[in-house]
C-alpha cells in the first residue's frame, strides 16, 4: 500500500555541481543528484531505504509526515529551472 507523505527537503548546491538532499525531519534521508530532473526518483529511492531501515530497527516513521487525506489539497514548493 502506498502512502503519500509531505517531507521537507533541503537541497544544498555542491561546488562540483549537483545537490545534496537531506531532510530536517528525517535525518537518515540523504541522497545526491546531478540534475533536478532526478529529484523525485532519487528522493523516492532514498525514502524507501529509510522506511526499510526504520522497520528493521523497529522505529516508528514520524506520523506527522503522512498526508492521510488524499482528497485534500496538498501545497508544496517546487524548484524549477527556467530560461530567463
C-alpha positions as CSV (number, residue, x, y, z in Angstrom):
1,X,0.0,0.0,0.0
2,X,1.4,3.4,-1.0
3,X,1.2,6.4,1.4
4,X,1.5,10.0,0.4
5,X,4.0,11.9,2.6
6,X,4.9,15.5,3.0
7,X,8.6,15.7,3.8
8,X,10.6,18.9,3.9
9,X,13.7,18.7,1.8
10,X,16.9,20.8,1.8
11,X,18.8,21.0,-1.5
12,X,22.4,22.1,-0.9
13,X,24.3,23.0,-4.0
14,X,27.7,21.4,-4.3
15,X,30.8,23.1,-5.7
16,X,31.4,20.4,-8.2
17,X,27.8,20.6,-9.4
18,X,24.6,18.9,-8.4
19,X,22.9,18.9,-5.0
20,X,22.9,17.0,-1.7
21,X,19.4,16.4,-0.5
22,X,18.6,16.0,3.2
23,X,15.5,16.4,5.4
24,X,15.5,18.1,8.8
25,X,12.7,15.8,10.0
26,X,14.2,12.6,8.6
27,X,17.9,12.8,9.3
28,X,18.6,9.4,7.8
29,X,17.4,10.6,4.4
30,X,20.4,11.7,2.4
31,X,20.9,11.5,-1.4
32,X,22.6,13.4,-4.2
33,X,21.5,14.4,-7.7
34,X,23.3,16.0,-10.6
35,X,20.1,17.2,-12.4
36,X,16.8,18.5,-10.9
37,X,15.0,16.1,-13.2
38,X,16.4,13.3,-11.0
39,X,15.0,14.7,-7.7
40,X,11.7,12.8,-7.5
41,X,13.2,9.4,-8.3
42,X,16.2,9.8,-6.0
43,X,14.2,11.0,-3.1
44,X,11.7,8.2,-3.6
45,X,14.5,5.6,-3.6
46,X,16.2,7.2,-0.5
47,X,12.9,7.4,1.3
48,X,12.2,3.7,0.6
49,X,15.6,2.8,2.1
50,X,14.9,4.9,5.2
51,X,11.4,3.3,5.7
52,X,13.1,-0.2,5.4
53,X,15.8,0.9,7.9
54,X,13.1,2.1,10.3
55,X,11.2,-1.2,10.0
56,X,14.5,-3.2,10.6
57,X,15.2,-1.1,13.7
58,X,11.6,-1.3,15.0
59,X,11.5,2.5,14.8
60,X,8.3,4.4,14.0
61,X,8.3,6.7,11.0
62,X,7.2,10.2,12.0
63,X,3.4,10.0,11.7
64,X,3.1,13.8,11.2
65,X,4.7,13.4,7.8
66,X,1.8,11.4,6.4
67,X,-0.7,13.1,4.1
68,X,-3.5,10.8,5.0
69,X,-6.3,12.8,3.4
70,X,-5.7,12.1,-0.3
71,X,-8.8,14.1,-1.2
72,X,-7.5,17.3,0.5
73,X,-5.3,19.7,-1.5
74,X,-1.6,19.5,-0.9
75,X,0.6,22.6,-1.2
76,X,4.3,22.4,-1.7
77,X,7.2,24.4,-3.1
78,X,9.0,23.1,-6.2
79,X,12.4,24.1,-7.6
80,X,12.1,24.5,-11.4
81,X,14.8,25.5,-13.8
82,X,13.5,28.1,-16.4
83,X,15.1,30.1,-19.2
84,X,15.3,33.8,-18.5
